[in-house]
Amino acid sequence: MDVYNIYLESENPTSSVETTGNYRFNVRLPAKKIQYHTYKLYVDNWNVALKGLTTDSAVLKLYLPQNNSYSSLSGGNNTVVASIFNPNIASGRTVDLALNYQNATAYYGINALPQSIDLQITDVDNVGIDFSNAVNFFDLSLRIEAFYDIED
């Protein structure tokens, strides 16, 4: 098994449309084996800073081919890999809101090592979150385990 760690953050994407929460990252992973038979994607950490926004939810979508998945949102393959609901949506909402997601044990089956990763961050109603303000940003730590032996 080979392990690939990927760190992405909103300040340095390959391309983006920040007003709708859409980002593309070109990923340059070193190839260690020619053929892998299984890929497991993990979302280890996802941090979102939404200063000044009243967003009550954040949904992370990765547009990677996932096998054996379904989403009622799309009617097809599941693209949602994480969601966070703001606990401070009432009158006590903080001025400097930061949300965190950690889940190093649940994996998503993907079909290949990505050469690019397209992602979108929306609210629960599928409306893109505006990251164009300098105080709104995110970072994301992904891990891919790639298996090349049946015994792995």
N, C-alpha and C positions, 0 to 999 in steps of 0.2 A: 504494500500500500504506500502511496505517496500522498502527502498532505500539502495543499496549497492554501496559503493565507492571503486574503485580499482585503485591503483597507481602502475605502472610498469616502470622500468628503465633498460637500457641496461647493467648496471654494475653488476646486481644480478639476472640473470635469473636462472631458474631451469636447463636448458640446452640451448646451442646456437651453431650456426655455424656463427660466426661473419662475415666471409668473404663473405657470401651470404645474410646477413641481416635476418637470420632465428632465432627466439627465441621461447622458450617454458617457460611458467610460470605456476607452480602449484598454484591454487587459493584455499584458505581455507576460505570460506564464512560461517558465522554462519547461521544456518537454523532458521528462525523465524516462518514460517508457513509451514505446510506439503504440501499443494497444492496451487500453484499459477496458474492463468489461462492465464495471459499475462505478457510478459517480454519486456521491452523497454531498449535498450542499447544506451547510449549517449557517444560521444567522447567530453569530456569537454575541454581538453587541450592536445596538442601534440607538443613537442618542440624537434627540431633536430639540433645538432651542427655538421657541416661538415667541419671542418677546413682542409684546404689543398686539398679538393676534388673539382672537377669542375662539380659536379653533378648539373643538371639544374632542376631536379624535384625529389620529394619524394612521394611515394605512400604507404600508410599504409593498409595492408591486415590483417584482423582478420579471422582466420579459425574457425568461430562459425556457427552453423546451423542457417541461416536466412530464415524466411519464406517470401513468396511473393516478391522475388527479382530475378533479372536477370543481368548478366554482359556479354557484348560483348567480353570481354577479355577471360573469361573462357567458355562461351557458356552455362553456368549453373547459379547456385546461385552466387550472388554478394558477394565477399569477401572484396572489397575495401570500407573502411569506412572514409578515408580522403586522400586528396592529396594537395601538396604544390608545387608551381612553383617558382623557384628562380628568383627574380627580378634583380639580379646582375650577369647575365651571360655574359655580354659584358666585355670590357676591364676594366671597373670600378669595377669588382668583388672585394669584400672585402676579406681580409686575414682570418678573423675570422667570418665565415659565420654561422649564426643561423637563423633558420626558425621556425615559430610558426603557429599553427592552433588552432582556437577556434570556437566551434560551440555547444553551450549548448542547442540548441532548436530543432535540427533535430535528430530524433531517428531511430534506426534500430530494427525491430522486430526480436527477437531471440526466440528459442524454449525452453530453459531451463537455469537455473543458471549454469555457467561453473565450472567444477572442474579443468580444465586447459585451458590456452589460448595460442594457437599457433599463432604467427604473423610473417609477413615478411615485410620488407621495401625494395621496389624496386624503380627503376626510371620508367618513363612513358613507356619505352620500355620493361618493365618486367624483367629487369636485376637487380639482388640483389645488394644493396649498401653495400660496405665493411666498417664495423664498427670495424675492428680489430685494427686500429690505436687508440692509447690511447686518442687522441683529438677528435674522432668522437663518439658521443653518443646521446641517446634520452631519454626522459621521456614521459609518457603517463598517463593521468587521464581519467578513464572511470567511468561511473555511470550506474547502472542498477536499473530501477524501476520495482518492481515485484508486480503485482496486484492479490489480493486474493478475493476481493468482486466485484460483478458486478457493484456496485455503485461507485467504485474507478474511 
